[in-house]
C-alpha cells in the first residue's frame, strides 16, 4: 500500500501555524508523509529582471519563504513525520491545485485565511479559489 500523502500550503501567517498543528496531528495518526508548499505570488508584469531593486526584493521574498518552509518542516521533523518542502512562484490557488493534481496527493490542507487581511471573510480568497479548482480531498483549517 502506498503511503498516505498530504500537501500542506503555508504562507507563514499566524493562522498557518494553526494549520501546521492540525496537519501534524493528522499526519501522525495516518503515518503520512507531508509536503509543505510555499507559493511566492508572481507578478507577471515584472516577469523579467529589469531592475536590480526588483531582484533584491525577489531575493528577500525567497529568503523569507525558505525560513517559513524550514520552520514548518522542523515542526514535522520534531514529531518524527516525513516531510519535504517546496517553493513555487505563481498564483497561489493555481499552483496549489496544479501540484495536488499532478503529484496525486491524498489530501490538501490549508488555512481558511492567511496574510490576505480581510478578517470578516468566512473563507480567504486563496482557500476559496482552491476549494473550487481542486479535485483532491481538502481540509480547510479555521
C-alpha positions in Angstrom: 0.0 0.0 0.0 1.3 3.4 -0.9 2.0 5.9 1.9 -0.8 8.5 2.5 0.5 11.8 1.2 -0.5 15.3 2.4 0.2 18.6 0.7 0.1 21.5 3.2 0.2 25.0 1.9 1.5 27.7 4.1 2.1 31.5 3.9 3.9 31.9 7.2 1.0 33.8 8.8 -0.1 33.3 12.4 -3.1 31.3 11.2 -0.9 29.0 9.1 0.8 27.9 12.3 -2.6 26.5 13.4 -2.8 24.7 10.1 0.7 23.2 10.7 -0.5 21.9 14.1 -3.6 20.3 12.6 -1.6 18.7 9.8 0.9 17.3 12.3 -2.0 15.6 14.2 -3.4 14.1 11.0 0.0 13.1 9.6 1.0 11.4 12.8 -2.3 9.5 13.1 -2.2 8.4 9.4 1.5 7.8 9.3 1.5 10.1 6.3 4.3 11.9 4.5 3.9 15.7 4.2 5.0 18.2 1.6 4.9 21.8 2.8 4.3 24.2 0.0 5.0 28.0 0.0 4.0 30.0 -3.1 5.6 33.3 -4.0 2.9 35.2 -5.7 4.4 36.2 -9.0 3.9 39.5 -10.8 3.6 38.7 -14.5 4.0 42.3 -15.4 7.5 42.3 -13.9 8.4 38.8 -15.1 11.8 39.8 -16.3 14.7 41.1 -14.1 14.8 44.7 -15.4 15.8 46.3 -12.2 18.4 45.4 -9.6 16.0 46.6 -6.9 13.4 44.1 -8.1 15.9 41.3 -8.0 16.9 42.3 -4.4 13.2 42.3 -3.4 12.6 39.0 -5.0 15.7 37.6 -3.2 14.3 38.8 0.2 10.9 37.2 -0.5 12.6 33.9 -1.4 14.7 34.0 1.7 11.7 34.7 3.8 9.9 31.8 2.1 12.8 29.4 2.8 12.6 30.4 6.5 8.9 29.8 6.6 9.3 26.4 5.0 12.1 25.4 7.3 10.2 26.5 10.4 7.2 24.4 9.4 9.3 21.4 8.3 11.1 21.4 11.6 7.8 21.1 13.5 7.1 17.9 11.5 10.6 16.6 12.0 10.3 17.2 15.7 7.4 14.7 15.7 9.2 12.2 13.5 7.0 12.9 10.5 8.5 12.5 7.0 8.5 16.0 5.4 9.7 17.7 2.3 9.4 21.3 1.3 8.6 23.0 -2.0 8.6 26.6 -3.1 6.9 27.8 -6.3 6.1 31.0 -8.0 2.7 32.0 -9.4 -0.8 32.5 -8.3 -1.2 30.5 -5.0 -4.5 28.8 -5.8 -3.5 27.8 -9.3 -0.2 26.4 -8.1 -1.8 24.5 -5.1 -4.4 22.9 -7.4 -1.9 22.0 -10.1 0.6 20.4 -7.7 -2.1 18.5 -5.9 -3.4 17.1 -9.2 0.0 16.4 -10.9 1.6 14.8 -7.8 -1.6 12.9 -6.8 -1.8 13.9 -3.1 -4.4 12.2 -1.0 -5.2 15.3 1.0 -4.6 19.0 0.7 -4.6 21.2 3.8 -4.6 24.9 4.0 -5.8 27.6 6.3 -9.1 29.4 5.9 -7.2 32.7 5.6 -3.7 33.9 5.8 -1.9 37.1 5.0 -4.8 38.4 2.9 -6.2 40.5 5.6 -10.0 40.9 5.5 -10.9 39.0 8.6 -14.6 39.3 8.1 -14.4 36.9 5.1 -15.5 33.4 6.1 -13.0 31.9 3.7 -9.9 33.6 2.3 -9.5 34.3 -1.4 -6.9 31.6 -1.9 -8.7 28.9 0.1 -12.0 29.8 -1.6 -10.3 29.5 -5.0 -8.6 26.2 -4.1 -12.0 24.7 -3.0 -13.4 25.5 -6.4 -10.4 24.2 -8.6 -9.2 21.2 -6.6 -10.1 17.6 -7.5 -8.5 16.1 -4.4 -9.8 15.9 -0.9 -9.3 19.1 1.0 -9.2 20.2 4.6 -9.6 23.9 5.4 -8.4 24.8 8.9 -10.3 27.6 10.6 
